[in-house]
């Protein structure tokens, strides 16, 4: 399998680490295929939270206990969607600060399904940008990106909107590197 397909993934959580804190929402958008997107809201796995995390995302744990999907069902739906969307190509997890998003998604895949269809290595947009432009790590925040790399979709801490914005940025970075 030599062809790769890039999945921009973003999450909102109740705190900084998986297992102790909950994955609350997951959004994904296939890079260069914006019609292929995924969104789920999860039932919390614990009552632990960091207030700032909930304020940023706007989620209420009590409401998600009723409206969120069971974690096994939601992460299984994401696995099925990503495999279907990949059409036999190798799926590559892409994130903006991928280490954070990846840690939750990887933990949920392994905890609830025993397997992660993305394998074990995420691709980080910030690191990719740093390597492409030769800038410092402190210059890799999206607000410091040049205008030609800014997405039309604005990040707003909705996992799907943020995944869309990240997909736009990564698509533009790929074009620059191929010139």
C-alpha positions as CSV (number, residue, x, y, z in Angstrom):
1,X,0.0,0.0,0.0
2,X,1.9,3.0,-1.2
3,X,-0.8,5.6,-1.5
4,X,-1.5,7.8,1.5
5,X,-4.6,9.7,2.5
6,X,-4.4,12.5,5.1
7,X,-7.1,12.8,7.8
8,X,-7.1,16.1,9.7
9,X,-8.4,15.3,13.2
10,X,-9.2,17.6,16.1
11,X,-10.6,16.9,19.5
12,X,-12.1,18.7,22.5
13,X,-11.5,17.2,25.9
14,X,-12.2,17.7,29.6
15,X,-8.6,17.9,30.5
16,X,-4.9,17.4,29.5
17,X,-4.5,13.5,29.5
18,X,-6.6,10.6,28.3
19,X,-7.8,8.0,30.7
20,X,-8.1,10.4,33.6
21,X,-10.0,13.0,31.5
22,X,-12.6,12.5,28.7
23,X,-12.6,12.9,25.0
24,X,-15.7,15.1,24.5
25,X,-15.8,15.5,20.7
26,X,-13.9,14.4,17.7
27,X,-14.0,16.0,14.2
28,X,-12.2,14.8,11.1
29,X,-11.9,16.1,7.5
30,X,-10.1,14.4,4.7
31,X,-7.4,16.7,3.3
32,X,-8.4,17.9,-0.2
33,X,-11.8,16.1,0.1
34,X,-13.9,18.4,2.3
35,X,-17.0,16.5,1.6
36,X,-15.6,13.6,3.6
37,X,-16.0,14.6,7.2
38,X,-16.8,13.0,10.6
39,X,-18.1,14.3,13.9
40,X,-19.0,12.7,17.2
41,X,-19.7,13.8,20.7
42,X,-18.8,11.3,23.5
43,X,-20.3,10.4,26.8
44,X,-17.6,11.3,29.4
45,X,-15.7,8.4,30.9
46,X,-15.1,10.2,34.2
47,X,-16.3,13.2,36.1
48,X,-12.8,14.8,36.0
49,X,-12.4,18.1,34.3
50,X,-10.3,21.2,34.0
51,X,-12.7,24.2,34.1
52,X,-10.7,26.1,31.4
53,X,-11.1,23.1,29.0
54,X,-14.9,23.1,29.4
55,X,-15.1,26.9,29.1
56,X,-13.1,26.8,25.8
57,X,-15.2,24.0,24.3
58,X,-18.6,25.0,25.7
59,X,-19.4,21.5,26.7
60,X,-21.3,20.5,29.8
61,X,-20.4,17.0,31.2
62,X,-23.9,16.4,32.6
63,X,-25.5,17.1,29.2
64,X,-23.0,14.9,27.4
65,X,-23.9,12.1,29.9
66,X,-27.3,12.1,28.2
67,X,-26.6,13.3,24.6
68,X,-23.1,11.9,23.9
69,X,-22.5,8.6,22.2
70,X,-21.0,5.7,24.2
71,X,-17.3,5.8,23.6
72,X,-17.1,2.3,22.0
73,X,-19.9,3.2,19.5
74,X,-18.4,6.6,18.7
75,X,-14.8,5.5,18.2
76,X,-16.0,2.4,16.2
77,X,-18.0,4.7,13.9
78,X,-14.8,6.8,13.5
79,X,-12.8,3.7,12.6
80,X,-15.4,2.5,10.1
81,X,-15.6,6.0,8.5
82,X,-11.9,6.4,8.3
83,X,-11.4,3.0,6.7
84,X,-14.2,3.6,4.2
85,X,-12.9,7.0,3.4
86,X,-9.3,5.7,2.8
87,X,-10.5,3.4,0.0
88,X,-7.5,1.1,0.6
89,X,-4.9,3.9,0.9
90,X,-2.9,4.2,4.1
91,X,-4.7,6.6,6.5
92,X,-2.4,9.2,8.0
93,X,-3.5,11.1,11.1
94,X,-2.8,14.9,10.8
95,X,-3.2,17.4,13.6
96,X,-2.3,20.8,14.7
97,X,-0.4,20.1,17.8
98,X,-0.9,16.4,16.9
99,X,0.6,15.1,20.1
100,X,-2.4,16.3,22.1
101,X,-5.2,15.1,19.8
102,X,-3.3,11.9,18.9
103,X,-2.9,10.9,22.6
104,X,-6.7,10.9,23.1
105,X,-7.7,9.3,19.8
106,X,-5.0,6.6,20.2
107,X,-6.0,5.9,23.8
108,X,-9.7,5.6,22.9
109,X,-9.0,3.3,19.9
110,X,-6.9,1.0,22.0
111,X,-9.1,1.1,25.1
112,X,-12.4,0.5,23.3
113,X,-11.4,-1.3,20.1
114,X,-7.9,-2.7,20.7
115,X,-6.6,-1.3,17.5
116,X,-5.8,2.1,15.9
117,X,-6.3,2.2,12.1
118,X,-3.9,5.1,11.8
119,X,-1.0,3.0,13.2
120,X,1.3,4.6,15.7
121,X,2.6,7.9,14.3
122,X,0.7,11.1,13.8
123,X,1.9,13.9,11.5
124,X,2.0,17.3,13.2
125,X,1.2,20.4,11.1
126,X,3.2,22.7,13.3
127,X,6.3,20.6,13.0
128,X,5.7,20.2,9.2
129,X,5.5,24.0,8.9
130,X,8.6,24.5,11.0
131,X,10.6,22.2,8.8
132,X,9.2,23.7,5.6
133,X,9.9,27.3,6.4
134,X,12.9,27.0,8.7
135,X,11.2,29.0,11.4
136,X,11.4,28.7,15.2
137,X,8.8,26.6,17.1
138,X,7.4,29.8,18.7
139,X,6.5,30.9,15.2
140,X,4.3,27.9,14.4
141,X,1.1,29.2,15.9
142,X,-1.5,29.5,13.2
143,X,-2.0,33.2,13.9
144,X,1.7,33.7,12.8
145,X,1.3,31.8,9.5
146,X,1.4,34.0,6.4
147,X,-1.9,35.1,4.8
148,X,-1.5,32.6,2.0
149,X,-1.6,29.7,4.5
150,X,-4.6,31.0,6.5
151,X,-7.7,28.9,6.2
152,X,-11.1,30.2,5.1
153,X,-12.7,28.1,7.8
154,X,-11.8,29.7,11.2
155,X,-10.9,27.6,14.1
156,X,-13.4,28.1,17.0
157,X,-12.9,25.0,19.3
158,X,-15.6,23.0,17.5
159,X,-13.8,19.8,16.6
160,X,-15.2,19.6,13.1
161,X,-14.6,23.2,12.3
162,X,-11.1,23.0,13.6
163,X,-10.4,19.8,11.6
164,X,-11.6,21.6,8.5
165,X,-9.4,24.6,9.1
166,X,-6.4,22.3,9.7
167,X,-7.1,20.4,6.5
168,X,-7.0,23.7,4.6
169,X,-3.7,24.7,6.1
170,X,-2.1,21.3,5.5
171,X,-3.4,21.2,1.9
172,X,-1.7,24.6,1.3
173,X,1.5,23.4,2.9
174,X,1.6,20.4,0.7
175,X,1.2,22.6,-2.4
176,X,4.1,24.8,-1.3
177,X,6.4,21.9,-0.7
178,X,5.7,20.3,-4.1
179,X,6.5,23.5,-6.1
